[in-house]
Every structure is written in C-alpha cells, then in structure tokens.
Amino acid sequence: MSGPFENSTEEQIRRQMEVNFFGCILMIKQLLPALKAVPQSTIVNVSSLCGLMAFPMLSMYHASKWALEGFSESLWYELEPLGVRVKLIEPGGIKENNYSVNVELVKEVSSDYEGLLNRVHHSEWFPSFTQPDEVAAAIYKASTDPSNRLRYRIGNDCELLLNERMDHMNGEQYIQKIKERIIS
C-alpha cells in the first residue's frame, strides 16, 4: 500500500497489518507445536528492504515489515535452542512477471501530498527491481540452508540502499539523502 498515511482508510491500514504481519505470526503460532516436534524445522518469513529502512508514502507497508522483522529476530532467539530455524527474506523492489510493480494506492490523495506521491511513483529514484525468480531462489536457499543464518538480502537495490543507509547513519545525513533523492 502506498500513499500518505493521512489519506489511508482504516480498512487499508488494518488489511496491510493483517496480511503482512498478523497473518504470519498467527500461522506460526498455530504451527509451532508441530515445528518443534520435527528436527531442523524452518520458518521462512518474507520481509522487505522496507523492513530495514523507510521511504515516504509507504508508512503502513514499512510498519508491517518492521513489525515482521522485529518479531522474526526475536523469535530466532527463542527457537534456535529448540532446533527451529527462523529465516528472513529481505528483497528490495520486485518486478511482477509483466515488469510492473504491484502497488495499491490510497483511495484519495489530498492536494497536500500530490507532488510528493508523483515524485515517488513517477521518477527513477529507486535504483532497480529484482526478478521474481531471484526471490524464489533465495527462499529455496533459505529454506534448505541448515545454518542458523537469519537474513537473506536480495537484489542490487537492497544492497545499494542499505549500504547508503549505513554510510549515513551519523546524525540526520540519511534522512537528508532521502529528501534530496525524492522530496526536493
């Protein structure tokens, strides 16, 4: 879901959290007794670059993925001694097979946000998108990896933007960089 938080409906907000967070954790809760009974079980959660950093117009998507990131990392600590592995798939942008990006926009955008929304969705600020088969391969790799590795980052955009974020963690430099890229 994309668009100004202010213009998001309660239904959109709840659906975003239900699909990306509550659906995952409630399924894990139901399956956990069975997973603990099978040696070397693996939970694979599909997160996102958006669970590691933030961009404008994606506040609820970020909230859902940051929640999944925190939950998964905490669960990793809880389940590792019990022999259940937790894996996080963290792709950047993903292309659909028809090479478009699937984004649901808020229903109505107030004029206060139109310019920023257009710059976010109609510019080349995002470096690239990853093909779905690359993500599928990473999910397979994570699910069959016997190690206790938690994170599997996918895509050049993910690495580029995370490195940029880490290079600018001092003070407000990172926020300024995003503003220069999108908002200015």
VOPA-259089 format. One record per residue (C-alpha): x, y, z; residue in three letters. Coordinates in steps of 0.02 Angstrom, whole numbers, plus 50000, padded with zeros to 5 digits. Example, Ala and Ser with C-alpha at 12.3 -4.5 7.8 and 13.67 -1.06 7.14 Angstrom:
! VOPA-259089
506154977550390ALA;506844994750357SER;
***
This chain:
! VOPA-259089
500005000050000MET;500665017149955SER;500105034749986GLY;500005047350125PRO;499605039650294PHE;498345053550324GLU;497345047950172ASN;497405029350214SER;495755021750264THR;495595011650422GLU;495174996650313GLU;496794998650213GLN;497825000750371ILE;497094985250452ARG;497244974950294ARG;499074979650273GLN;499464973950451MET;498354958450438GLU;499174952150279VAL;500994956550312ASN;501084954050500PHE;499614946150591PHE;499354932750458GLY;501164927250475CYS;501264927150664ILE;499594918750691LEU;500034904850567MET;501714902250654ILE;500824901450822LYS;499684887650758GLN;501114877750677LEU;502424879850813LEU;502004864050913PRO;502184853550755ALA;503764862650701LEU;504594859650869LYS;504234841050851ALA;505174839650686VAL;507064841350697PRO;507794855950598GLN;506124863950552SER;506234880650465THR;505104895950467ILE;505364907450318VAL;504594924850330ASN;504604936150178VAL;505034953550237SER;505744967650131SER;507054980850116LEU;505614991350182CYS;505784982350348GLY;507544989050365LEU;507365007050308MET;505975019250264ALA;505415029550115PHE;503985042150102PRO;502245036450052MET;502465018750117LEU;502165021250303SER;500975006850331MET;501954994850222TYR;503514999550321HIS;502594997250485ALA;502034979750436SER;503764974350378LYS;504684982250526TRP;503494972850640ALA;503864956550549LEU;505744959950559GLU;505704962850746GLY;504574948050778PHE;505634936350671SER;507274941550750GLU;506564939350925SER;505814922550875LEU;507524917250807TRP;508234919150983TYR;506784909551061GLU;506764895050940LEU;508604892550898GLU;508924882351058PRO;507404871551014LEU;508074867050841GLY;506854877750742VAL;507694889450619ARG;506944906550575VAL;507414914650410LYS;507024931950343LEU;506954935350157ILE;507334953750126GLU;507134958449943PRO;507154975949875GLY;505874980149743GLY;505154965349650ILE;504514965649471LYS;502974956149425GLU;503124944549276ASN;502414958349167ASN;503794970149230TYR;502664981749326SER;502634985049511VAL;501064979849605ASN;500624994249721VAL;498924998449794GLU;498725017149811LEU;497655025349943VAL;495925029249876LYS;496015048149883GLU;497565058949897VAL;497385076449966SER;498225090249868SER;499505092450009ASP;500335076149955TYR;500065075049766GLU;501775081849719GLY;502735070149834LEU;501695055049784LEU;502015058649600ASN;503885060449630ARG;503935043949724VAL;502955034149594HIS;503435042749432HIS;505305045149449SER;506855034449435GLU;507375036849617TRP;507305018149655PHE;508865010149581PRO;508164993749512SER;506954979549537PHE;507304960949562THR;506564947249456GLN;505344935549546PRO;506394920149506ASP;507844927649604GLU;506724929449756VAL;506064911649735ALA;507844905049727ALA;508284914349887ALA;506764907349975ILE;507284889849921TYR;509064892949977LYS;508504899350147ALA;507274885250175SER;508584871950136THR;510054880550222ASP;510494870450379PRO;511374885350458SER;510594897150584ASN;510814912050468ARG;509364924050494LEU;509414936450349ARG;509444933950160TYR;509544950650070ARG;509084950249886ILE;509404962249744GLY;510644975549698ASN;509434989049754ASP;509334981349927CYS;511224981149947GLU;511464998449872LEU;510155006849980LEU;510664997750140LEU;512485002250112ASN;511975020150081GLU;510955019950241ARG;512405012850342MET;513605025650268ASP;512465039550326HIS;511935033550498MET;512775048050586ASN;511555061750630GLY;510225065850504GLU;511265062750347GLN;510235048050288TYR;508585057250304ILE;509345071750209GLN;509925059750072LYS;508155052750050ILE;507445070350048LYS;508675075249912GLU;508255059849810ARG;506365060749821ILE;505675076049904ILE;506745090249838SER;
***
